[in-house]
């Protein structure tokens, strides 16, 4: 992991075509600006993790069968 200090107005390059600029900073947060080609996906890590978890849940047959069993147990028997 590269650890680097930058001040607002300074930037760093990732590869040949991604630039990350420090727009603002305070003791509790940093505001970044990212310039990248449209072909480069840029997203917050927590969004990426949530997407992966949702995909895993959608493809999990055990998760779906557990939901189906719960729904079946809630059905009221016909008289």
mmCIF file as gemmi writes it, N, C-alpha and C atoms, coordinates in Angstrom:
data_model
loop_
_atom_site.group_PDB
_atom_site.id
_atom_site.type_symbol
_atom_site.label_atom_id
_atom_site.label_alt_id
_atom_site.label_comp_id
_atom_site.label_asym_id
_atom_site.label_entity_id
_atom_site.label_seq_id
_atom_site.pdbx_PDB_ins_code
_atom_site.Cartn_x
_atom_site.Cartn_y
_atom_site.Cartn_z
_atom_site.occupancy
_atom_site.B_iso_or_equiv
_atom_site.pdbx_formal_charge
_atom_site.auth_seq_id
_atom_site.auth_asym_id
_atom_site.pdbx_PDB_model_num
ATOM 1 N N . UNK Axp A 1 ? 0.844 -1.173 0 1 0 ? 1 A 1
ATOM 2 C CA . UNK Axp A 1 ? 0 0 0 1 0 ? 1 A 1
ATOM 3 C C . UNK Axp A 1 ? 0.891 1.239 0 1 0 ? 1 A 1
ATOM 4 N N . UNK Axp A 2 ? 0.566 2.138 -0.882 1 0 ? 2 A 1
ATOM 5 C CA . UNK Axp A 2 ? 1.268 3.412 -0.948 1 0 ? 2 A 1
ATOM 6 C C . UNK Axp A 2 ? 0.588 4.39 0.009 1 0 ? 2 A 1
ATOM 7 N N . UNK Axp A 3 ? 1.349 5.002 0.88 1 0 ? 3 A 1
ATOM 8 C CA . UNK Axp A 3 ? 0.826 6.037 1.774 1 0 ? 3 A 1
ATOM 9 C C . UNK Axp A 3 ? 1.492 7.339 1.359 1 0 ? 3 A 1
ATOM 10 N N . UNK Axp A 4 ? 0.68 8.332 1.046 1 0 ? 4 A 1
ATOM 11 C CA . UNK Axp A 4 ? 1.205 9.582 0.519 1 0 ? 4 A 1
ATOM 12 C C . UNK Axp A 4 ? 0.439 10.746 1.128 1 0 ? 4 A 1
ATOM 13 N N . UNK Axp A 5 ? 1.109 11.825 1.394 1 0 ? 5 A 1
ATOM 14 C CA . UNK Axp A 5 ? 0.465 13.036 1.908 1 0 ? 5 A 1
ATOM 15 C C . UNK Axp A 5 ? 0.256 14.016 0.771 1 0 ? 5 A 1
ATOM 16 N N . UNK Axp A 6 ? -0.928 14.554 0.688 1 0 ? 6 A 1
ATOM 17 C CA . UNK Axp A 6 ? -1.276 15.54 -0.33 1 0 ? 6 A 1
ATOM 18 C C . UNK Axp A 6 ? -2.102 16.631 0.33 1 0 ? 6 A 1
ATOM 19 N N . UNK Axp A 7 ? -1.988 17.833 -0.184 1 0 ? 7 A 1
ATOM 20 C CA . UNK Axp A 7 ? -2.767 18.976 0.3 1 0 ? 7 A 1
ATOM 21 C C . UNK Axp A 7 ? -3.843 19.303 -0.717 1 0 ? 7 A 1
ATOM 22 N N . UNK Axp A 8 ? -4.881 20.047 -0.308 1 0 ? 8 A 1
ATOM 23 C CA . UNK Axp A 8 ? -5.897 20.465 -1.285 1 0 ? 8 A 1
ATOM 24 C C . UNK Axp A 8 ? -5.247 21.158 -2.479 1 0 ? 8 A 1
ATOM 25 N N . UNK Axp A 9 ? -5.711 20.806 -3.672 1 0 ? 9 A 1
ATOM 26 C CA . UNK Axp A 9 ? -5.148 21.341 -4.903 1 0 ? 9 A 1
ATOM 27 C C . UNK Axp A 9 ? -4.084 20.445 -5.502 1 0 ? 9 A 1
ATOM 28 N N . UNK Axp A 10 ? -3.537 19.517 -4.726 1 0 ? 10 A 1
ATOM 29 C CA . UNK Axp A 10 ? -2.537 18.578 -5.233 1 0 ? 10 A 1
ATOM 30 C C . UNK Axp A 10 ? -3.247 17.304 -5.71 1 0 ? 10 A 1
ATOM 31 N N . UNK Axp A 11 ? -2.564 16.545 -6.535 1 0 ? 11 A 1
ATOM 32 C CA . UNK Axp A 11 ? -3.18 15.331 -7.062 1 0 ? 11 A 1
ATOM 33 C C . UNK Axp A 11 ? -2.152 14.224 -7.183 1 0 ? 11 A 1
ATOM 34 N N . UNK Axp A 12 ? -2.639 13.045 -7.527 1 0 ? 12 A 1
ATOM 35 C CA . UNK Axp A 12 ? -1.762 11.921 -7.809 1 0 ? 12 A 1
ATOM 36 C C . UNK Axp A 12 ? -2.331 11.166 -8.995 1 0 ? 12 A 1
ATOM 37 N N . UNK Axp A 13 ? -1.48 10.443 -9.682 1 0 ? 13 A 1
ATOM 38 C CA . UNK Axp A 13 ? -1.875 9.699 -10.865 1 0 ? 13 A 1
ATOM 39 C C . UNK Axp A 13 ? -1.865 8.211 -10.571 1 0 ? 13 A 1
ATOM 40 N N . UNK Axp A 14 ? -2.872 7.511 -11.104 1 0 ? 14 A 1
ATOM 41 C CA . UNK Axp A 14 ? -2.933 6.054 -11.044 1 0 ? 14 A 1
ATOM 42 C C . UNK Axp A 14 ? -2.896 5.58 -12.489 1 0 ? 14 A 1
ATOM 43 N N . UNK Axp A 15 ? -1.815 4.941 -12.855 1 0 ? 15 A 1
ATOM 44 C CA . UNK Axp A 15 ? -1.644 4.56 -14.254 1 0 ? 15 A 1
ATOM 45 C C . UNK Axp A 15 ? -1.464 5.804 -15.113 1 0 ? 15 A 1
ATOM 46 N N . UNK Axp A 16 ? -1.83 5.681 -16.385 1 0 ? 16 A 1
ATOM 47 C CA . UNK Axp A 16 ? -1.653 6.794 -17.311 1 0 ? 16 A 1
ATOM 48 C C . UNK Axp A 16 ? -2.874 7.694 -17.431 1 0 ? 16 A 1
ATOM 49 N N . UNK Axp A 17 ? -4.043 7.204 -16.984 1 0 ? 17 A 1
ATOM 50 C CA . UNK Axp A 17 ? -5.242 7.958 -17.299 1 0 ? 17 A 1
ATOM 51 C C . UNK Axp A 17 ? -6.218 8.173 -16.133 1 0 ? 17 A 1
ATOM 52 N N . UNK Axp A 18 ? -5.787 7.956 -14.903 1 0 ? 18 A 1
ATOM 53 C CA . UNK Axp A 18 ? -6.636 8.223 -13.745 1 0 ? 18 A 1
ATOM 54 C C . UNK Axp A 18 ? -5.922 9.222 -12.848 1 0 ? 18 A 1
ATOM 55 N N . UNK Axp A 19 ? -6.608 10.331 -12.573 1 0 ? 19 A 1
ATOM 56 C CA . UNK Axp A 19 ? -6.05 11.372 -11.694 1 0 ? 19 A 1
ATOM 57 C C . UNK Axp A 19 ? -6.972 11.544 -10.495 1 0 ? 19 A 1
ATOM 58 N N . UNK Axp A 20 ? -6.395 11.567 -9.314 1 0 ? 20 A 1
ATOM 59 C CA . UNK Axp A 20 ? -7.137 11.8 -8.082 1 0 ? 20 A 1
ATOM 60 C C . UNK Axp A 20 ? -6.632 13.101 -7.491 1 0 ? 20 A 1
ATOM 61 N N . UNK Axp A 21 ? -7.543 14.068 -7.365 1 0 ? 21 A 1
ATOM 62 C CA . UNK Axp A 21 ? -7.183 15.383 -6.833 1 0 ? 21 A 1
ATOM 63 C C . UNK Axp A 21 ? -7.808 15.577 -5.46 1 0 ? 21 A 1
ATOM 64 N N . UNK Axp A 22 ? -7.038 16.143 -4.538 1 0 ? 22 A 1
ATOM 65 C CA . UNK Axp A 22 ? -7.546 16.483 -3.22 1 0 ? 22 A 1
ATOM 66 C C . UNK Axp A 22 ? -8.259 17.828 -3.349 1 0 ? 22 A 1
ATOM 67 N N . UNK Axp A 23 ? -9.56 17.821 -3.154 1 0 ? 23 A 1
ATOM 68 C CA . UNK Axp A 23 ? -10.333 19.049 -3.284 1 0 ? 23 A 1
ATOM 69 C C . UNK Axp A 23 ? -10.435 19.802 -1.968 1 0 ? 23 A 1
ATOM 70 N N . UNK Axp A 24 ? -10.593 19.065 -0.872 1 0 ? 24 A 1
ATOM 71 C CA . UNK Axp A 24 ? -10.759 19.684 0.441 1 0 ? 24 A 1
ATOM 72 C C . UNK Axp A 24 ? -10.376 18.659 1.498 1 0 ? 24 A 1
ATOM 73 N N . UNK Axp A 25 ? -9.928 19.125 2.642 1 0 ? 25 A 1
ATOM 74 C CA . UNK Axp A 25 ? -9.622 18.206 3.731 1 0 ? 25 A 1
ATOM 75 C C . UNK Axp A 25 ? -9.874 18.888 5.062 1 0 ? 25 A 1
ATOM 76 N N . UNK Axp A 26 ? -10.225 18.084 6.031 1 0 ? 26 A 1
ATOM 77 C CA . UNK Axp A 26 ? -10.411 18.549 7.405 1 0 ? 26 A 1
ATOM 78 C C . UNK Axp A 26 ? -9.904 17.432 8.309 1 0 ? 26 A 1
ATOM 79 N N . UNK Axp A 27 ? -9.888 17.64 9.592 1 0 ? 27 A 1
ATOM 80 C CA . UNK Axp A 27 ? -9.402 16.563 10.468 1 0 ? 27 A 1
ATOM 81 C C . UNK Axp A 27 ? -10.226 15.274 10.38 1 0 ? 27 A 1
ATOM 82 N N . UNK Axp A 28 ? -11.497 15.376 9.969 1 0 ? 28 A 1
ATOM 83 C CA . UNK Axp A 28 ? -12.342 14.179 9.976 1 0 ? 28 A 1
ATOM 84 C C . UNK Axp A 28 ? -12.653 13.605 8.597 1 0 ? 28 A 1
ATOM 85 N N . UNK Axp A 29 ? -12.352 14.316 7.504 1 0 ? 29 A 1
ATOM 86 C CA . UNK Axp A 29 ? -12.646 13.778 6.179 1 0 ? 29 A 1
ATOM 87 C C . UNK Axp A 29 ? -11.796 14.419 5.09 1 0 ? 29 A 1
ATOM 88 N N . UNK Axp A 30 ? -11.837 13.783 3.923 1 0 ? 30 A 1
ATOM 89 C CA . UNK Axp A 30 ? -11.132 14.282 2.748 1 0 ? 30 A 1
ATOM 90 C C . UNK Axp A 30 ? -12.113 14.248 1.585 1 0 ? 30 A 1
ATOM 91 N N . UNK Axp A 31 ? -12.142 15.293 0.781 1 0 ? 31 A 1
ATOM 92 C CA . UNK Axp A 31 ? -12.989 15.334 -0.408 1 0 ? 31 A 1
ATOM 93 C C . UNK Axp A 31 ? -12.086 15.146 -1.621 1 0 ? 31 A 1
ATOM 94 N N . UNK Axp A 32 ? -12.388 14.105 -2.418 1 0 ? 32 A 1
ATOM 95 C CA . UNK Axp A 32 ? -11.568 13.756 -3.563 1 0 ? 32 A 1
ATOM 96 C C . UNK Axp A 32 ? -12.313 14.031 -4.863 1 0 ? 32 A 1
ATOM 97 N N . UNK Axp A 33 ? -11.57 14.388 -5.881 1 0 ? 33 A 1
ATOM 98 C CA . UNK Axp A 33 ? -12.086 14.458 -7.241 1 0 ? 33 A 1
ATOM 99 C C . UNK Axp A 33 ? -11.33 13.431 -8.065 1 0 ? 33 A 1
ATOM 100 N N . UNK Axp A 34 ? -12.061 12.633 -8.847 1 0 ? 34 A 1
ATOM 101 C CA . UNK Axp A 34 ? -11.429 11.558 -9.618 1 0 ? 34 A 1
ATOM 102 C C . UNK Axp A 34 ? -11.723 11.778 -11.092 1 0 ? 34 A 1
ATOM 103 N N . UNK Axp A 35 ? -10.68 11.894 -11.888 1 0 ? 35 A 1
ATOM 104 C CA . UNK Axp A 35 ? -10.811 11.997 -13.341 1 0 ? 35 A 1
ATOM 105 C C . UNK Axp A 35 ? -10.351 10.679 -13.94 1 0 ? 35 A 1
ATOM 106 N N . UNK Axp A 36 ? -11.285 10.025 -14.644 1 0 ? 36 A 1
ATOM 107 C CA . UNK Axp A 36 ? -10.966 8.732 -15.248 1 0 ? 36 A 1
ATOM 108 C C . UNK Axp A 36 ? -11.805 8.563 -16.506 1 0 ? 36 A 1
ATOM 109 N N . UNK Axp A 37 ? -11.328 7.756 -17.448 1 0 ? 37 A 1
ATOM 110 C CA . UNK Axp A 37 ? -12.135 7.485 -18.644 1 0 ? 37 A 1
ATOM 111 C C . UNK Axp A 37 ? -13.44 6.792 -18.245 1 0 ? 37 A 1
ATOM 112 N N . UNK Axp A 38 ? -14.456 6.938 -19.084 1 0 ? 38 A 1
ATOM 113 C CA . UNK Axp A 38 ? -15.743 6.316 -18.79 1 0 ? 38 A 1
ATOM 114 C C . UNK Axp A 38 ? -15.651 4.799 -18.717 1 0 ? 38 A 1
ATOM 115 N N . UNK Axp A 39 ? -14.64 4.236 -19.324 1 0 ? 39 A 1
ATOM 116 C CA . UNK Axp A 39 ? -14.476 2.779 -19.301 1 0 ? 39 A 1
ATOM 117 C C . UNK Axp A 39 ? -13.965 2.269 -17.951 1 0 ? 39 A 1
ATOM 118 N N . UNK Axp A 40 ? -13.504 3.169 -17.073 1 0 ? 40 A 1
ATOM 119 C CA . UNK Axp A 40 ? -13.006 2.789 -15.755 1 0 ? 40 A 1
ATOM 120 C C . UNK Axp A 40 ? -14.131 2.966 -14.749 1 0 ? 40 A 1
ATOM 121 N N . UNK Axp A 41 ? -14.49 1.88 -14.064 1 0 ? 41 A 1
ATOM 122 C CA . UNK Axp A 41 ? -15.546 1.933 -13.055 1 0 ? 41 A 1
ATOM 123 C C . UNK Axp A 41 ? -14.956 2.5 -11.775 1 0 ? 41 A 1
ATOM 124 N N . UNK Axp A 42 ? -15.597 3.542 -11.247 1 0 ? 42 A 1
ATOM 125 C CA . UNK Axp A 42 ? -15.18 4.148 -9.983 1 0 ? 42 A 1
ATOM 126 C C . UNK Axp A 42 ? -16.389 4.13 -9.062 1 0 ? 42 A 1
ATOM 127 N N . UNK Axp A 43 ? -16.262 3.438 -7.913 1 0 ? 43 A 1
ATOM 128 C CA . UNK Axp A 43 ? -17.361 3.409 -6.951 1 0 ? 43 A 1
ATOM 129 C C . UNK Axp A 43 ? -16.814 3.237 -5.542 1 0 ? 43 A 1
ATOM 130 N N . UNK Axp A 44 ? -17.641 3.609 -4.576 1 0 ? 44 A 1
ATOM 131 C CA . UNK Axp A 44 ? -17.243 3.434 -3.181 1 0 ? 44 A 1
ATOM 132 C C . UNK Axp A 44 ? -17.169 1.933 -2.876 1 0 ? 44 A 1
ATOM 133 N N . UNK Axp A 45 ? -16.225 1.564 -2.038 1 0 ? 45 A 1
ATOM 134 C CA . UNK Axp A 45 ? -16.01 0.153 -1.731 1 0 ? 45 A 1
ATOM 135 C C . UNK Axp A 45 ? -17.242 -0.479 -1.098 1 0 ? 45 A 1
ATOM 136 N N . UNK Axp A 46 ? -17.931 0.245 -0.212 1 0 ? 46 A 1
ATOM 137 C CA . UNK Axp A 46 ? -19.094 -0.332 0.457 1 0 ? 46 A 1
ATOM 138 C C . UNK Axp A 46 ? -20.222 -0.644 -0.534 1 0 ? 46 A 1
ATOM 139 N N . UNK Axp A 47 ? -20.319 0.122 -1.613 1 0 ? 47 A 1
ATOM 140 C CA . UNK Axp A 47 ? -21.317 -0.163 -2.653 1 0 ? 47 A 1
ATOM 141 C C . UNK Axp A 47 ? -20.931 -1.445 -3.383 1 0 ? 47 A 1
ATOM 142 N N . UNK Axp A 48 ? -19.665 -1.596 -3.68 1 0 ? 48 A 1
ATOM 143 C CA . UNK Axp A 48 ? -19.178 -2.802 -4.357 1 0 ? 48 A 1
ATOM 144 C C . UNK Axp A 48 ? -19.457 -4.037 -3.503 1 0 ? 48 A 1
ATOM 145 N N . UNK Axp A 49 ? -19.179 -3.957 -2.216 1 0 ? 49 A 1
ATOM 146 C CA . UNK Axp A 49 ? -19.408 -5.085 -1.31 1 0 ? 49 A 1
ATOM 147 C C . UNK Axp A 49 ? -20.893 -5.425 -1.248 1 0 ? 49 A 1
ATOM 148 N N . UNK Axp A 50 ? -21.745 -4.405 -1.151 1 0 ? 50 A 1
ATOM 149 C CA . UNK Axp A 50 ? -23.187 -4.637 -1.105 1 0 ? 50 A 1
ATOM 150 C C . UNK Axp A 50 ? -23.67 -5.309 -2.386 1 0 ? 50 A 1
ATOM 151 N N . UNK Axp A 51 ? -23.18 -4.869 -3.529 1 0 ? 51 A 1
ATOM 152 C CA . UNK Axp A 51 ? -23.556 -5.49 -4.809 1 0 ? 51 A 1
ATOM 153 C C . UNK Axp A 51 ? -23.169 -6.963 -4.837 1 0 ? 51 A 1
ATOM 154 N N . UNK Axp A 52 ? -21.957 -7.271 -4.381 1 0 ? 52 A 1
ATOM 155 C CA . UNK Axp A 52 ? -21.504 -8.669 -4.363 1 0 ? 52 A 1
ATOM 156 C C . UNK Axp A 52 ? -22.387 -9.509 -3.457 1 0 ? 52 A 1
ATOM 157 N N . UNK Axp A 53 ? -22.732 -8.98 -2.277 1 0 ? 53 A 1
ATOM 158 C CA . UNK Axp A 53 ? -23.581 -9.713 -1.342 1 0 ? 53 A 1
ATOM 159 C C . UNK Axp A 53 ? -24.969 -9.935 -1.939 1 0 ? 53 A 1
ATOM 160 N N . UNK Axp A 54 ? -25.508 -8.943 -2.629 1 0 ? 54 A 1
ATOM 161 C CA . UNK Axp A 54 ? -26.818 -9.094 -3.254 1 0 ? 54 A 1
ATOM 162 C C . UNK Axp A 54 ? -26.793 -10.142 -4.351 1 0 ? 54 A 1
ATOM 163 N N . UNK Axp A 55 ? -25.725 -10.158 -5.14 1 0 ? 55 A 1
ATOM 164 C CA . UNK Axp A 55 ? -25.605 -11.164 -6.196 1 0 ? 55 A 1
ATOM 165 C C . UNK Axp A 55 ? -25.492 -12.572 -5.613 1 0 ? 55 A 1
ATOM 166 N N . UNK Axp A 56 ? -24.714 -12.707 -4.548 1 0 ? 56 A 1
ATOM 167 C CA . UNK Axp A 56 ? -24.575 -14.012 -3.899 1 0 ? 56 A 1
ATOM 168 C C . UNK Axp A 56 ? -25.917 -14.479 -3.35 1 0 ? 56 A 1
ATOM 169 N N . UNK Axp A 57 ? -26.656 -13.567 -2.723 1 0 ? 57 A 1
ATOM 170 C CA . UNK Axp A 57 ? -27.956 -13.929 -2.168 1 0 ? 57 A 1
ATOM 171 C C . UNK Axp A 57 ? -28.936 -14.314 -3.265 1 0 ? 57 A 1
ATOM 172 N N . UNK Axp A 58 ? -28.887 -13.615 -4.385 1 0 ? 58 A 1
ATOM 173 C CA . UNK Axp A 58 ? -29.798 -13.905 -5.492 1 0 ? 58 A 1
ATOM 174 C C . UNK Axp A 58 ? -29.508 -15.265 -6.106 1 0 ? 58 A 1
ATOM 175 N N . UNK Axp A 59 ? -28.264 -15.682 -6.096 1 0 ? 59 A 1
ATOM 176 C CA . UNK Axp A 59 ? -27.889 -16.958 -6.696 1 0 ? 59 A 1
ATOM 177 C C . UNK Axp A 59 ? -27.894 -18.113 -5.692 1 0 ? 59 A 1
ATOM 178 N N . UNK Axp A 60 ? -28.166 -17.818 -4.46 1 0 ? 60 A 1
ATOM 179 C CA . UNK Axp A 60 ? -28.146 -18.849 -3.425 1 0 ? 60 A 1
ATOM 180 C C . UNK Axp A 60 ? -29.488 -19.576 -3.382 1 0 ? 60 A 1
ATOM 181 N N . UNK Axp A 61 ? -29.497 -20.846 -3.73 1 0 ? 61 A 1
ATOM 182 C CA . UNK Axp A 61 ? -30.744 -21.608 -3.696 1 0 ? 61 A 1
ATOM 183 C C . UNK Axp A 61 ? -31.166 -21.881 -2.257 1 0 ? 61 A 1
ATOM 184 N N . UNK Axp A 62 ? -30.215 -22.002 -1.327 1 0 ? 62 A 1
ATOM 185 C CA . UNK Axp A 62 ? -30.579 -22.255 0.067 1 0 ? 62 A 1
ATOM 186 C C . UNK Axp A 62 ? -31.278 -21.043 0.658 1 0 ? 62 A 1
ATOM 187 N N . UNK Axp A 63 ? -30.852 -19.849 0.283 1 0 ? 63 A 1
ATOM 188 C CA . UNK Axp A 63 ? -31.516 -18.643 0.776 1 0 ? 63 A 1
ATOM 189 C C . UNK Axp A 63 ? -32.938 -18.556 0.266 1 0 ? 63 A 1
ATOM 190 N N . UNK Axp A 64 ? -33.152 -18.895 -1.004 1 0 ? 64 A 1
ATOM 191 C CA . UNK Axp A 64 ? -34.491 -18.852 -1.571 1 0 ? 64 A 1
ATOM 192 C C . UNK Axp A 64 ? -35.382 -19.92 -0.975 1 0 ? 64 A 1
ATOM 193 N N . UNK Axp A 65 ? -34.849 -21.106 -0.749 1 0 ? 65 A 1
ATOM 194 C CA . UNK Axp A 65 ? -35.677 -22.164 -0.171 1 0 ? 65 A 1
ATOM 195 C C . UNK Axp A 65 ? -36.05 -21.838 1.268 1 0 ? 65 A 1
ATOM 196 N N . UNK Axp A 66 ? -35.159 -21.178 2 1 0 ? 66 A 1
ATOM 197 C CA . UNK Axp A 66 ? -35.484 -20.779 3.369 1 0 ? 66 A 1
ATOM 198 C C . UNK Axp A 66 ? -36.607 -19.757 3.379 1 0 ? 66 A 1
ATOM 199 N N . UNK Axp A 67 ? -36.587 -18.836 2.439 1 0 ? 67 A 1
ATOM 200 C CA . UNK Axp A 67 ? -37.653 -17.84 2.332 1 0 ? 67 A 1
ATOM 201 C C . UNK Axp A 67 ? -38.958 -18.532 1.953 1 0 ? 67 A 1
ATOM 202 N N . UNK Axp A 68 ? -38.9 -19.474 1.026 1 0 ? 68 A 1
ATOM 203 C CA . UNK Axp A 68 ? -40.103 -20.198 0.615 1 0 ? 68 A 1
ATOM 204 C C . UNK Axp A 68 ? -40.686 -20.983 1.784 1 0 ? 68 A 1
ATOM 205 N N . UNK Axp A 69 ? -39.84 -21.614 2.586 1 0 ? 69 A 1
ATOM 206 C CA . UNK Axp A 69 ? -40.32 -22.358 3.752 1 0 ? 69 A 1
ATOM 207 C C . UNK Axp A 69 ? -40.992 -21.428 4.747 1 0 ? 69 A 1
ATOM 208 N N . UNK Axp A 70 ? -40.421 -20.255 4.952 1 0 ? 70 A 1
ATOM 209 C CA . UNK Axp A 70 ? -41.017 -19.286 5.859 1 0 ? 70 A 1
ATOM 210 C C . UNK Axp A 70 ? -42.379 -18.846 5.353 1 0 ? 70 A 1
ATOM 211 N N . UNK Axp A 71 ? -42.48 -18.563 4.06 1 0 ? 71 A 1
ATOM 212 C CA . UNK Axp A 71 ? -43.756 -18.15 3.485 1 0 ? 71 A 1
ATOM 213 C C . UNK Axp A 71 ? -44.792 -19.273 3.587 1 0 ? 71 A 1
ATOM 214 N N . UNK Axp A 72 ? -44.363 -20.511 3.348 1 0 ? 72 A 1
ATOM 215 C CA . UNK Axp A 72 ? -45.279 -21.63 3.456 1 0 ? 72 A 1
ATOM 216 C C . UNK Axp A 72 ? -45.791 -21.805 4.881 1 0 ? 72 A 1
ATOM 217 N N . UNK Axp A 73 ? -44.92 -21.545 5.864 1 0 ? 73 A 1
ATOM 218 C CA . UNK Axp A 73 ? -45.344 -21.71 7.262 1 0 ? 73 A 1
ATOM 219 C C . UNK Axp A 73 ? -46.315 -20.62 7.686 1 0 ? 73 A 1
ATOM 220 N N . UNK Axp A 74 ? -46.352 -19.509 7.001 1 0 ? 74 A 1
ATOM 221 C CA . UNK Axp A 74 ? -47.243 -18.415 7.34 1 0 ? 74 A 1
ATOM 222 C C . UNK Axp A 74 ? -48.616 -18.549 6.696 1 0 ? 74 A 1
ATOM 223 N N . UNK Axp A 75 ? -48.766 -19.46 5.753 1 0 ? 75 A 1
ATOM 224 C CA . UNK Axp A 75 ? -50.051 -19.631 5.078 1 0 ? 75 A 1
ATOM 225 C C . UNK Axp A 75 ? -51.085 -20.184 6.048 1 0 ? 75 A 1
ATOM 226 N N . UNK Axp A 76 ? -52.27 -19.62 5.966 1 0 ? 76 A 1
ATOM 227 C CA . UNK Axp A 76 ? -53.373 -20.078 6.817 1 0 ? 76 A 1
ATOM 228 C C . UNK Axp A 76 ? -54.033 -21.263 6.132 1 0 ? 76 A 1
ATOM 229 N N . UNK Axp A 77 ? -54.215 -22.385 6.864 1 0 ? 77 A 1
ATOM 230 C CA . UNK Axp A 77 ? -54.847 -23.552 6.228 1 0 ? 77 A 1
ATOM 231 C C . UNK Axp A 77 ? -56.301 -23.25 5.866 1 0 ? 77 A 1
ATOM 232 N N . UNK Axp A 78 ? -56.743 -23.839 4.762 1 0 ? 78 A 1
ATOM 233 C CA . UNK Axp A 78 ? -58.124 -23.65 4.32 1 0 ? 78 A 1
ATOM 234 C C . UNK Axp A 78 ? -59.045 -24.516 5.163 1 0 ? 78 A 1
ATOM 235 N N . UNK Axp A 79 ? -60.227 -24.002 5.525 1 0 ? 79 A 1
ATOM 236 C CA . UNK Axp A 79 ? -61.158 -24.804 6.353 1 0 ? 79 A 1
ATOM 237 C C . UNK Axp A 79 ? -61.813 -25.92 5.577 1 0 ? 79 A 1
